[in-house]
Amino acid sequence: MALDSKLFSLAYNQSIEASYLCRHDDYYYLFVNWGSCCQGPKSTYNIRIGRSKSVTGPYLDKAGLDMLHGGGSLFSGNDQRPVDRPGTCGTLNAQGKDWFTSDFEGDLRMDGKATLAIMPLRWNADGWPEATVNDVKGVRSPDSAAK
């Protein structure tokens, strides 16, 4: 990055980190983490989201609130089982499908230890991404175990 590069503020919260941007169709999607991490099942991490037609914003949540001013729709919360407290995330397209990745601060199947998960990513009729923690499997698929 050049020293004279312009910086853009996209989102704000007292406890925000782990931003991730992706593009789908006509929108850029901004994922951010709110809350505290690195405390296993006691973490308060959750993922918030907004979208914009411009990479520089403004990023608005589902209610139309700017993420710079308190907006941010809940994408993945900290009350899901068996994995809990979603953290740093990403997306990818593989095998002709969209996928969502996230670390989870507490996997109850592993005594609350952190784990990395991958799950199907779907786009709803309004163009918003959705990923369901229930899609996270506790064991490797036969395809991945063979590689």
C-alpha positions as CSV (number, residue, x, y, z in Angstrom):
1,M,0.0,0.0,0.0
2,A,1.3,3.4,-1.0
3,L,1.9,5.9,1.8
4,D,-0.5,8.3,0.1
5,S,-3.3,5.7,-0.4
6,K,-6.7,6.9,0.6
7,L,-8.3,5.0,3.5
8,F,-12.0,4.4,3.8
9,S,-13.9,3.8,7.0
10,L,-16.5,1.1,6.4
11,A,-17.9,0.0,9.8
12,Y,-17.6,0.8,13.5
13,N,-18.4,-0.9,16.7
14,Q,-16.6,-0.7,20.1
15,S,-15.4,-4.2,19.6
16,I,-14.9,-4.9,15.9
17,E,-12.3,-6.9,14.0
18,A,-11.7,-9.6,11.4
19,S,-13.3,-7.8,8.5
20,Y,-13.9,-9.7,5.2
21,L,-15.2,-8.4,1.9
22,C,-16.6,-10.4,-1.0
23,R,-18.6,-9.7,-4.1
24,H,-21.7,-11.4,-5.3
25,D,-23.8,-10.2,-8.2
26,D,-24.2,-6.4,-7.9
27,Y,-23.1,-6.1,-4.3
28,Y,-20.0,-6.1,-2.1
29,Y,-20.6,-7.8,1.3
30,L,-18.8,-6.7,4.4
31,F,-18.5,-9.3,7.2
32,V,-17.1,-8.2,10.6
33,N,-16.8,-9.7,14.0
34,W,-18.3,-8.0,17.1
35,G,-17.6,-9.2,20.7
36,S,-14.6,-10.8,22.4
37,C,-12.6,-13.8,21.2
38,C,-10.1,-16.3,22.4
39,Q,-12.0,-17.4,25.5
40,G,-13.4,-20.6,24.2
41,P,-17.1,-21.1,25.1
42,K,-16.9,-17.8,27.1
43,S,-16.2,-15.7,23.9
44,T,-18.9,-13.4,22.8
45,Y,-17.9,-13.3,19.1
46,N,-20.6,-12.9,16.4
47,I,-20.5,-12.1,12.7
48,R,-22.3,-9.0,11.4
49,I,-23.0,-8.1,7.7
50,G,-23.8,-5.2,5.5
51,R,-23.7,-4.6,1.7
52,S,-23.0,-1.9,-0.7
53,K,-23.0,-1.3,-4.5
54,S,-19.6,0.4,-4.1
55,V,-16.6,-1.2,-2.5
56,T,-16.0,2.0,-0.5
57,G,-19.5,2.0,1.0
58,P,-21.7,2.9,2.6
59,Y,-22.4,-0.6,3.9
60,L,-26.0,-1.0,4.9
61,D,-27.6,-3.8,6.9
62,K,-30.9,-5.5,6.2
63,A,-32.8,-2.6,7.9
64,G,-30.9,0.0,5.9
65,L,-28.6,1.1,8.8
66,D,-25.1,2.2,7.9
67,M,-22.4,0.0,9.5
68,L,-20.5,3.1,10.4
69,H,-23.4,4.2,12.7
70,G,-24.5,1.1,14.5
71,G,-25.7,-1.0,11.6
72,G,-24.8,-4.6,11.1
73,S,-27.3,-7.5,10.6
74,L,-26.5,-10.6,12.6
75,F,-25.1,-13.2,10.2
76,S,-24.0,-15.9,12.7
77,G,-24.5,-15.6,16.4
78,N,-23.1,-17.1,19.5
79,D,-26.0,-19.3,20.5
80,Q,-25.7,-22.1,18.0
81,R,-24.9,-25.7,18.8
82,P,-22.7,-27.8,18.5
83,V,-20.3,-25.1,17.3
84,D,-20.4,-21.7,19.0
85,R,-18.9,-18.2,18.8
86,P,-18.2,-17.8,15.1
87,G,-15.0,-15.9,14.3
88,T,-12.9,-14.8,11.3
89,C,-14.7,-15.8,8.2
90,G,-14.3,-16.2,4.4
91,T,-16.0,-17.4,1.3
92,L,-15.0,-19.5,-1.6
93,N,-16.4,-21.2,-4.7
94,A,-15.4,-24.9,-5.1
95,Q,-16.9,-27.9,-6.8
96,G,-19.5,-25.5,-8.4
97,K,-20.8,-24.4,-5.0
98,D,-20.4,-21.4,-2.7
99,W,-19.0,-22.1,0.7
100,F,-18.6,-20.2,4.0
101,T,-15.7,-20.7,6.3
102,S,-15.4,-19.6,9.9
103,D,-13.5,-20.5,13.0
104,F,-15.6,-21.2,16.0
105,E,-14.3,-20.4,19.4
106,G,-16.1,-23.3,21.1
107,D,-16.9,-26.7,19.6
108,L,-18.8,-28.6,22.2
109,R,-17.9,-31.9,20.5
110,M,-14.3,-31.1,21.3
111,D,-14.5,-29.9,24.9
112,G,-15.1,-26.3,23.8
113,K,-11.9,-26.1,21.8
114,A,-11.7,-23.8,18.7
115,T,-12.3,-25.4,15.3
116,L,-12.5,-24.3,11.7
117,A,-15.7,-25.1,9.8
118,I,-16.9,-25.0,6.2
119,M,-20.5,-25.0,5.3
120,P,-22.7,-24.4,2.3
121,L,-23.4,-20.7,1.5
122,R,-26.7,-19.9,0.0
123,W,-28.1,-16.6,-1.4
124,N,-31.7,-15.8,-0.4
125,A,-34.3,-14.2,-2.7
126,D,-33.3,-10.7,-1.4
127,G,-29.6,-11.3,-2.3
128,W,-28.3,-11.8,1.2
129,P,-26.0,-14.7,2.1
130,E,-27.0,-17.4,4.5
131,A,-25.0,-20.2,6.1
132,T,-26.4,-22.6,8.6
133,V,-24.3,-23.9,11.5
134,N,-26.4,-27.1,11.4
135,D,-24.7,-27.9,8.1
136,V,-21.3,-28.2,10.0
137,K,-20.3,-31.9,10.2
138,G,-18.3,-33.3,13.1
139,V,-16.4,-35.7,10.9
140,R,-14.6,-35.4,7.5
141,S,-16.5,-36.4,4.4
142,P,-15.3,-39.5,2.6
143,D,-14.1,-37.2,-0.2
144,S,-11.9,-35.1,2.1
145,A,-10.6,-38.1,4.1
146,A,-9.4,-39.8,1.0
147,K,-7.2,-36.9,-0.1
